[in-house]
Amino acid sequence: MIVAEKIKEYRRNNHLTQEEFGRLLGVSPQAISKWEREECYPDITFLPSIAELLKCSVNDFFIT
């Protein structure tokens, strides 16, 4: 799924560890890891916050 790949790509481009990113979102680093490995997906309500932190648009997560 493209969402997982994009979260990982944008997080790394913003020089954030999974731990730092999780802390900013109020979730565990394990949750971030699961999102990036496609074991589960972030709740849709998190997408605007994720996009803001990663300096991108919500639409960017769905565009190849």
PyMOL CGO cylinders between C-alpha atoms (Angstrom):
from pymol import cmd
from pymol.cgo import CYLINDER

trace = [
    CYLINDER, 0.00, 0.00, 0.00, 1.30, 3.40, -0.90, 0.3, 1, 1, 1, 1, 1, 1,
    CYLINDER, 1.30, 3.40, -0.90, 0.32, 5.03, 2.42, 0.3, 1, 1, 1, 1, 1, 1,
    CYLINDER, 0.32, 5.03, 2.42, 2.87, 2.96, 4.34, 0.3, 1, 1, 1, 1, 1, 1,
    CYLINDER, 2.87, 2.96, 4.34, 5.64, 3.70, 1.85, 0.3, 1, 1, 1, 1, 1, 1,
    CYLINDER, 5.64, 3.70, 1.85, 4.88, 7.42, 1.85, 0.3, 1, 1, 1, 1, 1, 1,
    CYLINDER, 4.88, 7.42, 1.85, 4.78, 7.72, 5.64, 0.3, 1, 1, 1, 1, 1, 1,
    CYLINDER, 4.78, 7.72, 5.64, 8.20, 6.07, 5.85, 0.3, 1, 1, 1, 1, 1, 1,
    CYLINDER, 8.20, 6.07, 5.85, 9.64, 8.14, 3.00, 0.3, 1, 1, 1, 1, 1, 1,
    CYLINDER, 9.64, 8.14, 3.00, 8.38, 11.48, 4.30, 0.3, 1, 1, 1, 1, 1, 1,
    CYLINDER, 8.38, 11.48, 4.30, 9.35, 10.65, 7.91, 0.3, 1, 1, 1, 1, 1, 1,
    CYLINDER, 9.35, 10.65, 7.91, 12.91, 9.90, 6.82, 0.3, 1, 1, 1, 1, 1, 1,
    CYLINDER, 12.91, 9.90, 6.82, 13.05, 12.98, 4.58, 0.3, 1, 1, 1, 1, 1, 1,
    CYLINDER, 13.05, 12.98, 4.58, 12.13, 15.05, 7.64, 0.3, 1, 1, 1, 1, 1, 1,
    CYLINDER, 12.13, 15.05, 7.64, 14.91, 13.37, 9.67, 0.3, 1, 1, 1, 1, 1, 1,
    CYLINDER, 14.91, 13.37, 9.67, 12.50, 11.92, 12.24, 0.3, 1, 1, 1, 1, 1, 1,
    CYLINDER, 12.50, 11.92, 12.24, 12.97, 8.61, 13.96, 0.3, 1, 1, 1, 1, 1, 1,
    CYLINDER, 12.97, 8.61, 13.96, 9.94, 6.41, 14.56, 0.3, 1, 1, 1, 1, 1, 1,
    CYLINDER, 9.94, 6.41, 14.56, 10.22, 7.33, 18.23, 0.3, 1, 1, 1, 1, 1, 1,
    CYLINDER, 10.22, 7.33, 18.23, 10.28, 11.09, 17.56, 0.3, 1, 1, 1, 1, 1, 1,
    CYLINDER, 10.28, 11.09, 17.56, 7.45, 10.88, 15.06, 0.3, 1, 1, 1, 1, 1, 1,
    CYLINDER, 7.45, 10.88, 15.06, 5.34, 8.77, 17.41, 0.3, 1, 1, 1, 1, 1, 1,
    CYLINDER, 5.34, 8.77, 17.41, 5.89, 11.19, 20.28, 0.3, 1, 1, 1, 1, 1, 1,
    CYLINDER, 5.89, 11.19, 20.28, 4.77, 14.12, 18.11, 0.3, 1, 1, 1, 1, 1, 1,
    CYLINDER, 4.77, 14.12, 18.11, 1.61, 12.24, 17.14, 0.3, 1, 1, 1, 1, 1, 1,
    CYLINDER, 1.61, 12.24, 17.14, 0.94, 10.82, 20.58, 0.3, 1, 1, 1, 1, 1, 1,
    CYLINDER, 0.94, 10.82, 20.58, 1.38, 7.19, 19.52, 0.3, 1, 1, 1, 1, 1, 1,
    CYLINDER, 1.38, 7.19, 19.52, 4.03, 4.60, 20.25, 0.3, 1, 1, 1, 1, 1, 1,
    CYLINDER, 4.03, 4.60, 20.25, 7.05, 3.99, 18.03, 0.3, 1, 1, 1, 1, 1, 1,
    CYLINDER, 7.05, 3.99, 18.03, 5.68, 0.46, 17.64, 0.3, 1, 1, 1, 1, 1, 1,
    CYLINDER, 5.68, 0.46, 17.64, 2.53, 1.91, 16.06, 0.3, 1, 1, 1, 1, 1, 1,
    CYLINDER, 2.53, 1.91, 16.06, 4.65, 3.86, 13.56, 0.3, 1, 1, 1, 1, 1, 1,
    CYLINDER, 4.65, 3.86, 13.56, 6.62, 0.71, 12.78, 0.3, 1, 1, 1, 1, 1, 1,
    CYLINDER, 6.62, 0.71, 12.78, 3.40, -1.25, 12.18, 0.3, 1, 1, 1, 1, 1, 1,
    CYLINDER, 3.40, -1.25, 12.18, 2.09, 1.47, 9.86, 0.3, 1, 1, 1, 1, 1, 1,
    CYLINDER, 2.09, 1.47, 9.86, 5.31, 1.43, 7.86, 0.3, 1, 1, 1, 1, 1, 1,
    CYLINDER, 5.31, 1.43, 7.86, 5.30, -2.38, 7.62, 0.3, 1, 1, 1, 1, 1, 1,
    CYLINDER, 5.30, -2.38, 7.62, 1.62, -2.42, 6.60, 0.3, 1, 1, 1, 1, 1, 1,
    CYLINDER, 1.62, -2.42, 6.60, 0.65, -4.51, 9.64, 0.3, 1, 1, 1, 1, 1, 1,
    CYLINDER, 0.65, -4.51, 9.64, -2.02, -1.92, 10.33, 0.3, 1, 1, 1, 1, 1, 1,
    CYLINDER, -2.02, -1.92, 10.33, -2.85, 1.58, 9.18, 0.3, 1, 1, 1, 1, 1, 1,
    CYLINDER, -2.85, 1.58, 9.18, -3.23, 4.87, 11.01, 0.3, 1, 1, 1, 1, 1, 1,
    CYLINDER, -3.23, 4.87, 11.01, -6.75, 5.89, 11.86, 0.3, 1, 1, 1, 1, 1, 1,
    CYLINDER, -6.75, 5.89, 11.86, -8.01, 8.20, 9.13, 0.3, 1, 1, 1, 1, 1, 1,
    CYLINDER, -8.01, 8.20, 9.13, -8.36, 10.99, 11.68, 0.3, 1, 1, 1, 1, 1, 1,
    CYLINDER, -8.36, 10.99, 11.68, -4.55, 10.98, 12.07, 0.3, 1, 1, 1, 1, 1, 1,
    CYLINDER, -4.55, 10.98, 12.07, -3.88, 11.73, 8.39, 0.3, 1, 1, 1, 1, 1, 1,
    CYLINDER, -3.88, 11.73, 8.39, -4.16, 15.54, 8.62, 0.3, 1, 1, 1, 1, 1, 1,
    CYLINDER, -4.16, 15.54, 8.62, -1.77, 15.59, 11.62, 0.3, 1, 1, 1, 1, 1, 1,
    CYLINDER, -1.77, 15.59, 11.62, 0.63, 13.20, 9.89, 0.3, 1, 1, 1, 1, 1, 1,
    CYLINDER, 0.63, 13.20, 9.89, 0.60, 15.35, 6.75, 0.3, 1, 1, 1, 1, 1, 1,
    CYLINDER, 0.60, 15.35, 6.75, 1.19, 18.53, 8.74, 0.3, 1, 1, 1, 1, 1, 1,
    CYLINDER, 1.19, 18.53, 8.74, 4.13, 17.05, 10.65, 0.3, 1, 1, 1, 1, 1, 1,
    CYLINDER, 4.13, 17.05, 10.65, 5.65, 15.65, 7.46, 0.3, 1, 1, 1, 1, 1, 1,
    CYLINDER, 5.65, 15.65, 7.46, 5.09, 18.88, 5.52, 0.3, 1, 1, 1, 1, 1, 1,
    CYLINDER, 5.09, 18.88, 5.52, 2.97, 17.30, 2.81, 0.3, 1, 1, 1, 1, 1, 1,
    CYLINDER, 2.97, 17.30, 2.81, -0.65, 16.97, 1.76, 0.3, 1, 1, 1, 1, 1, 1,
    CYLINDER, -0.65, 16.97, 1.76, -2.98, 14.14, 2.77, 0.3, 1, 1, 1, 1, 1, 1,
    CYLINDER, -2.98, 14.14, 2.77, -3.37, 13.51, -0.98, 0.3, 1, 1, 1, 1, 1, 1,
    CYLINDER, -3.37, 13.51, -0.98, 0.37, 12.82, -1.22, 0.3, 1, 1, 1, 1, 1, 1,
    CYLINDER, 0.37, 12.82, -1.22, -0.17, 9.56, 0.66, 0.3, 1, 1, 1, 1, 1, 1,
    CYLINDER, -0.17, 9.56, 0.66, -2.34, 8.23, -2.15, 0.3, 1, 1, 1, 1, 1, 1,
    CYLINDER, -2.34, 8.23, -2.15, -0.50, 9.48, -5.24, 0.3, 1, 1, 1, 1, 1, 1,
    CYLINDER, -0.50, 9.48, -5.24, 2.15, 7.30, -6.86, 0.3, 1, 1, 1, 1, 1, 1,
]
cmd.load_cgo(trace, "trace")
